[in-house]
Amino acid sequence: MEAAIFERFHLDLNARPEVKQADLRVLAAEQAQVMPEGTDYWTVPSRIKPAAIDVQFLSPTESSERFLSKFFELTDESGAL
């Protein structure tokens, strides 16, 4: 599935480690802000630092619109990063 996502959005497959690290940091931030205390126990031994973000609750429509807006902002006319 990950390979299909990278292909669909014209992402560099060599960026996988950086993408994985960013994904884990966002997960840690989500757990720290939204989930019950103690659910982010895995971050300490793995040395994952939560991303400096504020989790917002968005409707599916607004979430999609924001994602696509940022995607197109970050890509050139060809859709390549």
Secondary structure, 3 states (H helix, E strand, C coil): CHHHHHHHCCCCHHHHHHHHHHHHHHHHHHHHHHCCCCCCCCHHHHCCCCCCCCCCCCCHHHHHHHHHHHHHHHCCCCCCC
